[in-house]
């Protein structure tokens, strides 16, 4: 289809009746000029509420579960009554109660079993997106457009890794073109749930937290869209977190590679996997602010003119550094590293930084704090023989660390840049614990003490003159 625009609206962008009205205005304005498909997240905080409800059900906390269910109903009933004219409300309210009834049925099962089966969690947590898609689609209809709420479980085909599924692109493309293209050609606006899909056998799955971005990029690629716009509550991709760096600036343009690195290392604008489906088709992405649609935002493109030096610095505070060291030089560090990385891969623990020495063959890697427990458990299991016989020293675990990453395609081949960055950090009396830089020279990842992380971010931002370069 020519000139299709796919737009994704995050949780804050659909967080109330007022915000859904803003979504409607943006959508109808773009619909004047071309076909539009939109992907929506659950209302802000609803996914957390659903997950908390399931935890309470597993723990046998019926009182807490019932309180959460009341809040879930109240939030969506209020949005319905504020958003829709009376002629639409009765039908939509029935569907809201039906969807929440589905969620209640699943959580009651968890309450009885005192467990949360992953498949049931995926089915239940997608109720949030189904509720917001219902409200937004009916609002568009009430405003005179033709729109329909679409459950992505009917379109996005995934593997069966519950909680963090990966899309199967070819069957997804077939379903998307079969079910969505006819509607788009007749002027209908599909309002698709983000974050969820279904395995080939129909079992509900989800794409992991933040997966609504990923959903939108999957559909944009499947339908050969001309652009993907991701609407959030910030003006675009910034040179740093403005809460840490007051003079952080919006970047007018970044490359796919830069955006992916920033997302991977903690930038909140995009889900890390968002870019993968779009790269081969070279579909541009815009990151925009639904609270200020007049702001141009950041354009993400395959290639851009690269200024010298780093373009942005991002950080992660909730990380853990795990160090492994052989007790004897007779034990191969390479063999040990291979076993350790295999153990982490088996439980899908993401390694953010890997650094090693040569002679002693010790190495360390950084993982997210929420993955620390399973990382350590599986490392100790995989390396039980080496630990039991004293071939290696006990694991060293350091939770008092933070990660900052300097990103920019222009860093490639720029002499002296790394030295300037390290010097800027040392001037703030912040100790550097570990460093990693890939052969692409796109990112320099630096592990520091957590209490020095914010100072280090500000120092690097100033040293690289990122705000000034962004506005150039």
C-alpha positions, 0 to 999 in steps of 0.5 A: 500500500502506498504511503501508509503511516503507522503510528504507535501511542504509548501509555501516557499518550492514552493515559486518560480520556483527554489524552485519547482525544489528543490521539484522535486529533493526531490520527484524524489529521494524518488520515486526511492525507494518507492511510493510517494504522495505529498501535496503542499501549495500555493506559499508563500504569495499567500493565503494572496494575495487571501484573500486581493483580496476578502476583496477589492472586498467586500469593492468595491475597484475595482482598488485594486482588479485588481492590485492584479489579475495582481500580481497573474497572473504575479507570476504564469506566471513567475514561469511557464516560468522559470520552464517548457520547451517550449513544456509544457508552452502553455497548463499550461498557459491556465490552469493558466489563467482558474483558475485565471479566476475562482477566478476573477469570484468569486471576481466580484460577491463579488464586486457586492454584497459587501460581502464575503459569506463563501462558496465562500471564501473557493472556491476562496482561494483554487485556490492558491493550485490548481495553485501550484499543476498544476506547480509542477505536470507538472514539474515532468512530464517534468523531466520524471516522471508520475505525476498528479495534484489532487484537494483535493476537489475530495478526502477529505470529510469534514463537512460544517463548511466553513473556518475551516472544519473538515474531515470525515475520513471514506468517505475520506478513501474510496475516497482516496483508490478509486482515489489515490491508482490505480494511485500510484500502476501504478507509478504515483505521485499524487500532491494533493492540501493542505488545501481544501476539500469538504462537502459531497454534493460537496460544497468546504471547507477549513481546516483553515489557515495552513491546508496543514499539516492537509491535508497531515496527513489526506491522510497519515492516509487514505492510511496507509502510512509508513511515513509523511514528512513535508517540511518547511524552518527550520531544524525541531522542535527547543527548542525555536524560534531562533529569540528570543533564539540564541542558540536554538537547533533542537530536534532530536525526540519528541513525538506526545503529545509534538509536539501537545502542541508546535503547540498549543502554538505557534510553527510554524512548524506544524498545531495544528490538524496535529497529530490527524489522525496519532495517532491511526495508529502510523504513524511517521512524520518527520519535514524537511528543503527543503532548506537543505535536507541533514539535518536529521530534527526532528522525531515525534513518539508515544513515546520516551525516556523522559529526565527530565525537559522541552524540549522546550519553545514556545511563543505567543505575540498576545494574550488577557487575559479576566477576569470575577469576580462575584460581590457577593459570592452568584453567582456561579463561576462554573455556570458563567464559564460554561456560559462563556465557552459555549459562546466561544465554540459557536463561535469557540474561542480557549481558550489557558489558563484557570485559576481560584481562589477558594474563590472569584470564579473569573477566566481568560482565554487567547484567540488569539488577532484575536479572541478577538472581537468576544469573548467579543461580545459573552461573553457580550451577554451570560452574559447580565443578570448578567451584567445588574443586577450587579451580576458580574463585567464588563469584564476586558480585558488586551491586554498587555500580552504574553504567554509562554509554557514550554513543555516536557514529562519529566516534569511529576513527576520532583520535583522543576521544576515549582519553578525553572522556576518561579524563572528564570522568576522573576530574569528577573523582569518579573511579572507572571500574570497567570499560568496553568498546566494540570494534565498530567504535559506535559505543564506549561503555563505562562502569563506574561507582553508582554514587558517581554515575550522575556526575560522570554523565554530566561530565561526558555530556559537557566534554563532548559538547553534545547539546551544542552539536545537537543544535548545530 
